[in-house]
Amino acid sequence: MPGDGIGRATALAAAAHGATVVLLGRSVAKLKAVYDAIEQAGGAQPAIYPIDFEGATAHDFAVMGERLDQAFRHLDGVVHCAATFPYLSRIDDYEPETWGKVLQVNLSAPFMLTQACLPLLRRSQDASMVFLSDTVGRHGRAYWGAYAVSKFGLEGLMQTLADELAQSASGRTASTRARHAPTCARRPTRSRTPPTSSRRRPSRRSCSGCSGQTAARPPARPSTTAMIPGRCWRRESRRPPAERRRKTVVVRPAGRRKSTSH
């Protein structure tokens, strides 16, 4: 999520380089925190579009594309850094419901997001798409289950798309690996011995990678706009229009998600 992870860092870095960032995520409070951090740093006025990758459908992403089209007319980049990583487990013991959720968030949602954004990216003179991969998505390892499978799939999506866009002068795709799983917590340590057959799982580690990364929230102030569910929205600009920057990048912030439904 935007308050604690690669997505937040990516959004802040893109804004610092002049991009108008569109923040996607399910937690409006955390999206607002990143919004305020970008404004405090003097970045271009960002935008927020609340969406939950776990439950979003192709129709939801199509509507999102229409809203972005109305607001920006084009996109210069999309960064795919969303991921859920529930636990380490043998394939024997992996819960099918959790397997489906992981593939939805880590693979199906990025596919639908890409599909919705491609028409806007093609209008840019120099568009880019970045996919956040992982070592277990290039070389399988025991107990990484659906997470590893989803990263293999994301690599395949990136390579397929790159080949399809090879003749395009205005589109590029790239895959990058994270040293740790793309969440606010480091990877749980894998035991040298396999889990027992009684469906016991290795203990989950609490989040320890995001302490000190979240900037302090500014003093509370009256909101300058009302939230409109399902629509891209922006606060009233506090700077002259001439100071606004033009590049637009969609960032789906990454963060740790629980495996339970909500």
N, C-alpha and C positions, 0 to 999 in steps of 0.2 A: 504494500500500500504506500501511498505517497509520503506518509509521515516517517517511514523507517525502512529504507532499502535502496536498491539500485534505481528504481523508478524515480524517487525523489532526487537522487544525485544527478541522474540524467536530465531531469526537467530543469534543475537549477543551472547545470552546465550549458544546456541548450539556450536557455534564456540569457545567460551571461554572454553568449556569442551572438545575440541579436535575434533569436527565434521567438516568434509568438507561439507559446506552447499551449496545446490543448490537452488538459489533464483528464484521463479516463480512470474511473475507479468506482467502487461501490460505497466507500465511506466519504460522504460529503464533508464531514468535519476535517478529515485528513487532507482532502483535496483543497479545502480552504486554507489549511495550514501552509501547504506548498505555495498556494496562490499568494498569500501574504508574504512568505519568504522571498518570492520572486520580486514582488513590488518593493519590498524593503531594500533589496539589493540593487534596485534601479533598473530591473529588466523590463522588457516589453510586456504590456498588459496581457496576461494569459486568459484562458477560457477554461471552463469546467463542463464536463459532460458525464454525469453519473450513470454508470452501467455496471452490472454484475456479470462477469464472464461465466460464472457457474450456471446461471439460469438464462442467459441471453440466447435468443434465437436468431436465425438468419433475418427475420423480419426486423428485429430490434436493431441489428447492425445496418440494415438497409435504411431505416429511419434515421439512424445516426449519420450515415453518409449524406442524406438529404439535408440535414441540419447543418452539417459542416459545409456543404455546397452553398447553402444560403448565406452562411456567415463569412466564408473565406474564398469561395470559388476555386481554390486550388490548395494542394498540400505539397510541401517540399520534402517531407520525410515522415516515416513511421518507425517507431522503435518498439519492438516486441520484447518486453522484459517481464511480462506477467508469468507467474508460475505458482503452483501449489505443490507442496512436498509433504505428504501426511506422515509417513513412517517407513522404516525398513522392514521388509517381510519376505518370507519365502513365497514363491508363486503358489504353493500349496495352500497357504493360509490367507492369501490376499482377498479382501472383501470385494466382490464384484461391484457393489454400489460405489465404493471408494475409487475403484479402477475407472469406472465411467466418469466420475467427477474430475479426476486428474486429467484424463484425456480431453475432456471438454474444455477445461481451463487452459491447459498447456498446449493443445494442438488444434482442436476444432474451433475455438474462439479466435485464435490468431488467423486461421484460414478465413473465417467469415469477416474479420476486421480487415484483412488484406483485400478481400474481394470487394468490400464496400468502399475502400479508399483508393483502389486502383484508378478509377476515372478521374479523381482529383489529382492523383500523383502524375498522371499522364499530361496534365495541363501545365506542370512545372517544367522549366527548362533544364533542371538538374536535380531530379528527385532521387531519394535514397530510401531503402528499407533495411533495417538492422534487426537481426534475430539473435537473441541471447541463448546460446547453447550451453552444453556442459560436457565434460569428459566422458560421463557415462552415456551420453548420447552419441558417442563416436566409437566407444569400446564398452560393450556390456559388462556389468559387474553384478555379482550375486546380491540379491536382496533389495535392489533398487527398484524393482517392480515397474509399476505404471509410470513413474517419473522418468526412468531411463527410456522406456518405450516411447513416451511422448516426446522426449528430446531427439530420439532417432527420427521420429516422424517430422519434427520441426526442421531438422537438418534436410530431410527429403523434400519438404515443402519449399525451403529456401533454394535448394539446388534446382528443383524443377522450375521454380519461378525465374531464377537467374537465367536458365537456358531459354525459357520462353521470351525473356526480355533482352536476350543477347544482342539482337539486332536493333534495339531501341537506343537512341542517343540520349534519351532523357531519363532513363531509369537504371538504378544500380541496386543490387542486393548484397548483403554481407552477413556473415555469421561470426560471432565472437564467443569465446568461452569465459565463464566466470571461474575464479579460483574457488569460490564456494557456491553452494546452491543459491539460485537467485531469490533468496528470501532474506529477511532481516536477521536470521539465525544461521550460524555455521552448521555444516552437515553433522548429523549425529555420528558418533564414532561407531564404526562397524565392528562387531565382535568377530574374533578369529574363528569362533565355533558357530555353526548354524543354529537358528532358533530351534527349540524343542517342538515336538509334534503336538503339544497341547495348546497350540495357537498363541503361545507367549511371544510377545514382540520385544525387541530391544527397547530399552527405556528412551523416551523422548527427552531431548534437552530443551530447557527453556531458552528463550531468546537472549543471546548475549552479545550479538553483533551490532545492535542498534543503539546501545547506551552512548550518550554524548553526541549522537548524530543529529538528533532532532533539535532544530533551532527553537529558542524560546518564543512563545507566541507573543505578539504585540498586545498592548492594552486593548481591551474590548472597545469597539466603536460601532456606531449604528450601521447596519447594512445599507448599501446604496442600491440594492435591487432585490427583488423577491425571487425565490427559486421557482422554476417552472419544471415540474417533473418530466423527464424524457426529452428535454430540449437543451441545446447548447446555450449557455448564458454567460454574460460578462458583466462585471461591475462597471459603474460609471467611471470613465477615465479621469484620473486626477492630473494628467499632464496634457499639454497642447497636442493636437493631432499630428503636428509636424515631427514630434519626437518619437512617435510610434514606429516600430520596425515592421518589416513586411514578411519575413520568412515565417512559415507556419509549420510546426512539427507536432505530430500527435505522439504523446507519450502515455503508455499504460503503465503506471507505477507498479513495481513488484513488491511483494511482501509476504509474510507468512500467513497462511490461511488454515483454518481448522478443517478437519475432514468431515465434521458433522454439518448437517444442513442447517440453514438459518432462515 
